[in-house]
Amino acid sequence: MASNFPKSHHTSHMAPAHLDLCRPTNGRTPRKHWHESGWSRSLLTFRVLMYSLVTISLVLYTFCDSAFFPICYLPRFWLAGHCNGLAELLSPDVNSTTCPQWTALHPTKYRGLSEDLDVAYNSEDFKQRAIQALGDAVRVPTESYDDNGPVGEDSRWDTFAELHRVLEASFPRIYESLNVTKVNTYGLVFHWQGSTPAKPYILTAHQDVVPVEEQTVEEWEHDPYSGYYDGTWIWGRGTCDDKGDLIRQLLAIDSLLKQGFSPARTLILSYGFDEESKGIEGAGHLARYLEETYGRDSFALLLDEGDLYTDMGGIVFATPATSEKGYLDVKITVSTLGGHSSVPPSHTSIGLLSRFIAAVEDNPHQASLSRRGTPFATTQCLAAYDPAYPEDLRKLARKAVADDAALKVLQERLLASDPLYKAMLGTTQAVDLIEGGVKVNALPERASAVVNHRIAEHSSVAELQQHMIDLLTPLATKYDLALVAFGSNVTHGNAGQVVLSDFLGTALEPSPVTPTGYGPWALLQGSIKAAFESSPTRNSSKVVVVPSLSIGNTDTQFYWNLTKHIFRFSPSFDTDRFNGEHTINEAFRADSLNEGVRFYTKFILNVDESDLP
């Protein structure tokens, strides 16, 4: 595989090239004194060939498991260790054929700068500055609502102007040094011009937070918009989602500017303001602006908020999401004649709707564990490196790489082990809204329900819509109802009508899957590991980086046209969040602030000195 990085990265900072035991080699056998007849030479050739085949087979069987011959070879110079195909637990410094690991990637050109900033980030002064900056941002209640109107028509957006004033006061050096553009009034684009024509890259976050329910305020240990620091935690809505990421990115940029760093590659910061609702006013406008300014597929990569670090038996797993599920809310509306309830029909619109709902719930979507899918890649990584992974599943996962029967059994075992696998491997459905009827003695003329779907990585909006049509057409025919599905007439009927529609027009295809070969993915892996190695509190940790599937959606849905390399990752442990996000007592561990800044700094410097296109 062709390298996109300077050779110095491989020779100085990547792991040494271990003997690749899975790669057959063509060694020479010392010549013996045989009779120079054709038969003798043929016999010698035959014996050497047989000896070589047996030797190679034994090596492959020992190190790779015979089922995996085709996938066992991997280029050596950029991997963490030699190729290993054994169905056993691996150390993070031993490479897996099914979960390639790159070693820590420390900046080379900017080595001194990186080391100086590592020292700065360990200081109490820097920690206090970071706490102050996040606290100030949290104290501005930038709530976004599902029913927000357009910017300029809904005054609830105006609070973002105050956040912008706070950010400028906290980071004057950034506002003085970078070009700042406001898109649709409150979307922020920071443009840090590079000195070369290399493709720019994007760091994103969002400024908004989910609203705090008024009736829950008394349940908070500290006011939800206090930004209070108690010596361990910074309290308030948005500390975890997503002002923590936004502030840590700005702290990294500000620290680099302070040291006189000037990038070779242009960096764009893109901050939306309605990710927690629809994303249309914020990232939707930002993505269009960036595509109009730079063009389609014009960025080397994009890093947004996403999955975290998790410590699993002494091994730290970083799980950047490389894809997201799709989305579709299907509204089922049944319309029938009204009248007095003293003379009812056999089935009212509510009764008919209940039958449609029952049909949906009785026919869930089938899960599928595909070798080409992200969940399979995640499973292989866990099987290779998770100390707590059941041994029988570990062996089954390895066998499933090439054995279809084992793949089917693995799918069944995973689905039985944890409800999360059902969400990962298939399209999910949940009937979340229902309405119908206005008076107890009046027949309801309309009744409706909304079914929320998260579409599997391997499926599509069209496939889901066809599933609903195929499932509900027989019922519509049985009860003599006309079926209108997503704008098309499917059946005719005389007793009423059932309409299937895209509720609020929010249909979203599953995202493209980000490549996890050498290139941006390897660079992200290396930066994560370098941040750990450089940390005085985390440098003893062994880290494995695993691709994952996001079952929710982020602002990245608007950026698909800009790059094929989209990562969703937040550099924090799950234990750095006091009570999670979107709930009471949202709080963020202060010690994680400087560690996140350390990661963003390594990532920025590594991307800048890489030779990505």
N, C-alpha and C positions, 0 to 999 in steps of 0.2 A: 504494500500500500504506500502510495506516494506521501512524503512528508510535507506538511505545510509550515513547519517551524524551522528556524535556523539550526544548523547542526550542533551548535553549542548547547542547545537545550537538551539534545539527546546525549551528548558526551559528558556534560558537566552535571546535569540535574536529573536525568532519567536514570532508572536502575541500570546496573551493568548488564550486558547481554549474557544471560545465563545460557548454558547449553540447552538447546531446544530439543528435548528428547522425543518430541512428537514429529520431528521433521526427518524423514529418511534422507540419508546422506550417501554419496557414491564414493566410498573409500577405495583405495587400490590394495589389492592383495599382493604381497611379495611373490615374485616369480620363483618357482622351484625348478629343479633340473628334470624336466620331463622329456621324453623322446619327442622329437620334432615331427611327428606324423600328424596327419589331419585328425585321426581318431583320438590321439592323445590330447591335442588342443581342444577338440570338442568335449572330451570327457572333463578336462580341466575347467572349461567354461561352464559346463553343466553343474559341476560340483560347487564352483564359486557362486553361481547363480542361486542354487538351492540353499547354500549356507547363508547367503545374504538375505534371502527371503525369510528363512527361519529366524535369523537374528532380528530382522526388522519386525517381524510379526510378534516375537517375544517382547521387544521393547514397546511396541504399540499396545500390546495386550496388558503389559505391566503398568504402563503409564497413562493409557488413554481409554481403555475399555474398547473392545473390538467394534462395538456398535457405533463408535464415534470417529472412525478413521477420516471421513471427509471433512470434519470440522476441526480437527485437532491442531492443524498448523496455524499459528498466528505469528506475524512479524515480531521479532524479539526485541528490537532496539527501543521500542516505546512502551513496553509492558512492565508490570511490576515484578514479574518473575517468570520462570520457565513455564511452558505449557503443561497443564496438569488436568487430566481427564478422569481422575479417580472419583468414584462416588463416595467421597468422604469429606469431612469438614476441613476446609482449607484455612490457613493463616492469611490475613490480609496482604502479606508480602509475597504470597505465592499466587501466581495468576491462574485464573480459571478459563477454560476454553469457552464457557458459556456466559461468563460475566467479566469481560476484560477490565483490568484495573491499570491505571496509569499512576506513576509515582508522583510525589510532590513536585510541583513546578515552581521554583523560586525565580524571581526576576534576575536576569544576568546583567543586562545593560544598566539597569537601575538598582543593582544589588545594594549599593551603599545607601541610597535613598530609602529603599524598602527596610533595611535594618535600622536606620535612624528613626523611621516612623514606628517600627515595632517598639522601640524603646519609649517613644513619646506616648504611644497608646497604653503603655503599662503604668503611666503616671497617674497620680491622684488628681492632678489639675485637669488632665484631659477627661477623666471620668466625670468630674463635677461639671465640666463644660457640656458634656454630652447629656448628662441628666437635666441640666438647665434647658438645653435646646429642645429636648423631647417634652419636658414638662410645659414649656411655653407653647408648643404646638398643640398639646393635648387640651390646654385651657381654652382653646377656641373650638366651640361645639359645631363642627362642620358636618352636621347630619344631612344625609340625603334620604329622600322618601320615594316610595314606589309611585306616588301620585304627583311628584314634582312636575310643574309645567316647564316650558322652555325657558332658557336663560333670557332675562329681560322682561319676562311676564310674571315670573314667580319670585317674590321677594325673599323666599327662604334661601335662595342661592347667595344672597348678599353677604352672608357670614364668611364666605371664602375670601372676600376682599381683606378682611381682618387677618386671616391666616397668612395671606401674602405679605402683609405689613410685618407680621411677626417673623416670617422667614427671611425677609430682607434685613431686618434688624439683627437677626441671629447670624446671618451669613453675608455681611456686606462685601467681603472680598469676592464671593461668587458673583454677586450682582454687578460688581465693577469689572470683572474679568471675562465673564461669559456673556454671550448674546442671549437675552431673555425675551421670549415671545409669548404673548398670551393669546390663546386660541379659544374662540367662543367665550371670551371674557375671563374665565377662571381656569382653563386648561393651561398648564405651564410647560414650556419647552425651553430647556437650557442647552445652548449650542456651544460646545467647546471645540473650536476649530483646530484640526490637526495640520501638520506641515507636509503630509504626503497625500496622494490621491487614493490611498487604500480605502476600502469600504468602511464607512462609519459603523458604529454599533450603538445599541440603546440600552439604558437602564430605566426601568419604569417602576412606579409605585402609585398609590392613589391617596388623595388628600381627604376624602370623605370617610365618614364612619356611620355605622348603623345607629339609628335613634335609640336613646335610653327611654324605656317605658317609665312614665311618670310614677306609676304605682310601685315601681321596684327601687326607687331612689333610696328609700330608707333601709334597704337590704344591703347597700354598699358599705364596706368598712370605711371608705373615704369617698368624698363627693366624686361622682363620675367624671367631672371636668375640673378636678383640682390639680392634676399633675403632681400630686403629693409624693415625695420621696421619704420612705420610712427607714432608710438605712439599708434596705435590701431591694424593695420593689418600688417601681414608679407606677402610681395608680391613675387609672382613667381610661375612658373610652378612646380607642384608637392606639393605645400603647402597643398592642399586639397586632392590630389590623387597621391601618397599615402605616401609621405614622412612624413607627419604629424603623421600618425599612427606609422610608423616605429620609428621615433624619440621619440615619447611618450612612446613606449614600452621600448626602450633602456634607457630612463631617469628613468623609474620605476625600471628596473633591477639594474641600477647603484646606485640608491638611496638605495635599499635594501642591496646591497653589502657594501655600505659605512657604513650602520648600523650594519654590521656583520651578516646579515641573511644568513642562510644556509638551503636550502630546504630539506624537507623530500621526496618530489615527484620530479622526474626529469622533467625539463622544457626544451623544444626545441623551439628555434626561427628559423623560416625558411623563408628566404627572396629571392623571385624570381626576375628576371630582364627583363621579357618580357611579363608581364601580359597584357600590352596595345596592344600587337600584337597577338601572338598565345599562349604564355605560355609554349610552348614545350621545348625551350632551358633552361628556368628557372625552374618553378614549376614542369614541366614534369620530369626533371632529379632529382630534389629534392625529389619528391614523390617516385620515384624508389629507390633512395638511402635510404630513411627512411624505406621503406618497406623491403628492403634487410637487413638493419641493425637491425630493431626491429621486423619485421614480420607483417602479415596482422592483422587488427583489434587490433593493439597493443597499441593504444593511448586512453586515457579516453575521450578526447574532443579536438576540434580544434576551435580556434577563429581567423577569418580573417576580413579584411575590409568589410564594408557593410553599411546598413541603419543607420539612425541618430535619434536624438531626435527631436521632433516637439512639440511646445507648442500650444495646441488646447483649447482655452477658459480657460486658467489657469491650465489645466491639461497637464502634460508633458507625451507624448507618446514616449516610446523607442520601436523601431520596428526591432529587430534582424531578419534577414532573415533565415528561417529554411529550405528553398528549393530554387532551381533555375529552370527556364524553360530550356528546351532543345534547340537544335540549328541544323539547316540544311539549307545550301544554295543549291538550286536545279538549275542546269544549263540546260536550254532547248536549244538544238542546232538543227536547221533545215537545211538539206543539199538537194539541188536540182541541176539539170543541169544548167550550165551557157549558155552563148550565147550573141548575140547582142540584145540590148533592143528594136531594131526596129521590132523584131518578138517575142514578149513576150508570155509566157504562161498565162493562166487565173490568176494564183497566183504565185508570186515570193516567194523565201524563206522568204523574209521580210514580205510579205503579209500573208503567212502561219503562221509565228511566231506571228504576231499580233493577229491572231485568237486564238492561244494557250494562249497567254497572257490574252486576253479578257475572255477566259473560266476560267482561274485561278481567275481573279479578280471578275468575276460574281458569283463565287461559294466559298465564304469565309467559313472558318471553323466555326462550330457551337460552341458557348460558352456553358459552363456547370458549374453550381454552385453545387458542390458535398459536402455533409456533411463531407466527409473524407478529403477534400482538405484544403490546407492552406488558400486560399481566404475566405472560409466559416469561419474558425477560426478568421481571421482578422476582418471580418464583425461582428461576434458576440462580439468581444472585443470593437469595435467602438460603436456598439449599446448599450452595457452595460455602457460605461464610457465616451463617447464623448459628452460634453454638447451641441455641435452644431448639433448633429445627429438629423435628422427630426423625430418627435415623431411617425408618422405613420410608418416610416421604422423601428424604434426601436421595435415597437410592432410586426410588420411583421417578423422581424428577429427572435424574440423570438418564435413566432408561428412556424417558419420554422424549428425549431429544430426537430419537430416530425410530422409536417403536410406537406405532399408532395405538395399539392395545393399551400400552402403558400410559399414553397420553389421555386416553378416555378414563382410565382408572384414576389417574392423578386429578383430573377435573372433578370426578365424583367425590374424591377424598377432600379436596379443597373446599368444595361447596358444603360438605358436611361439617367441616372443621370450624367455619367462621362465617356469619352472615355477610361480612364485608365482601367475601368472594362473590356472592351473588350480585352485588353492586358492581364489582370490578369486571366480571365476565359476561354480563348481559345487560340488556336494556331493562331498566326498572320502571315501575309504574306505581303511582299512588293517587288515589281519589282524594283530593284535598279540599275541594269546594263543592257545595251543593246548595241549590235554592229552588223554591217552587211553592205555589199557593199563596193566596192573600187573605182568605177567610175560611172559617171552618165549614160553612154551609154552601160554599161556592166551589164548583169543580175547577181545578187548576187548568188554565189554558196553556201554560208553559212551565216546564221544569228543566233544570239544567244542572250539569256537574262538570267539573274540570279535573282532568286526569293529567298529573304531572309526570313526564317521562324524562329520564336521563338515558340518552341513546348510546349503546355500546360502541366501542371504538371500531368494531368491524361492520357496523350497520350504517344506516342513513335515515334521513328524514323521510324520504320517499318510501323506503322499506317499511318504516313504522306506520306511515299513513296507509299503505296497502294492507298491512296486517289488521288495522282497525276496520278497514272496509270489508275485508274477507271475513272477519269475525262477526261483524254486526249486520251484514246484509241478510243472512238467513232470518235473523230476528225481525228485521224491518219487514221482510216478506211475510213472515208468519202473522204479524199483527197488522198487515195491510197498511204499512206506513211508507211514504215516499222517503227515500234516503238521498240526501244531498251531502256529498263528502268533499270537503276542501274545494268547493266551487263547482263540482261536477255532479250532474244528476245520475244516480246509480240505479235506483228502482223507482217505480211509481206505486202509489197507494191512495186509498180513499178515506182512511180513518185518521189521517194526520200526517205529520212530517217529523223526521229526525234529521238534524243537521250536525255534521262533524266539522269543526272549524279550528283554526289556529288561534287560540285565545291570546289576545293582545299582540299577535303578530311577532312572537319572539322565537320562532323556529331557528335552530342552529345546528348545523352539521357537526359531527365529531371533528375535532381538529386534525390537521395533518400531523403525522408523527415525526418528531425531530430525529434526525439520524444520530446514532450513538457510536459511530466509528471514529477514527482519528480525525482531529480537527477541533471545532468548537467544543464538542463534548469532552474530549480529552483535556482541553485547556481548562474547562470548568472543573473537571475532576482534580487536575493538578493544583489548581488554585485553592480549592477546598482543603486539600491535604497540606499544602504549604502554610495555610493559615493556622492549622493545628500545630504543625511542627514549630512555628514561630511563636506560639503562645506559651508563656511560662506556666499557665495553669492547665493547658490541654496537650502539651507536647508528648505526653506519655500514651496518648490514645492511639489506637489503631483504627483507621478509617476505611470504610468501604463505601463507594459511591454507586448508587443503584438507580436505574431509570424507573419512573413510576407513572401511573395513570391518575390524573386528577378527576375525581367524580363530580366536582363542582366546576364552575366556570369563572374565569378571571377576565381582566381587560385584554388579555392576549388575543381574544376572539376577534378583535378589530385589526390586529396587526399581521394577519396571515400573509397579506400581499407583500410585506416588507422584507421578510427573510424566512428561510426554511429552518433556521436554527433558533427555536424559541424554547427557553428554559423557565420553569416556574419554581423558584427556590428562595427561601428566607434563611439566612445563616444564624439560626438559633436552635437550641434544644427545645423539645416539647416541654421539658421541665422548667424552661425559662418563662413560661406563661403560668401565672398564678391559678387562673380558673378558665383558661381558654379565651376565646373571643366571642363576640355577639351575645354576651351574657353578663350577669352582675359580677362585680369585683374583677373586672379586667385589669390586669397589672403585668408589668414586664420587669424581669430581673435586670437590675442596673449593670451588673458585671458583664452581661451579654452585649451591652452597647459597644464597648471597645472591641470585643471579639468580632462583632459584625463589621465594624469599620475596618478591622484588620483584613477580613476576607475581601471586602470590596476593593481595598487598596491593592492587594495581591492580584486580584482579577483584572483591575484596570491596567496595572503595569504589565501583566502578562499579555493581555490582548494588545496593548500598545506596541510591544516589541516583538509580537508574533508576525509571521508572514502569511497570515490568513489573507485571502484575496481582498 
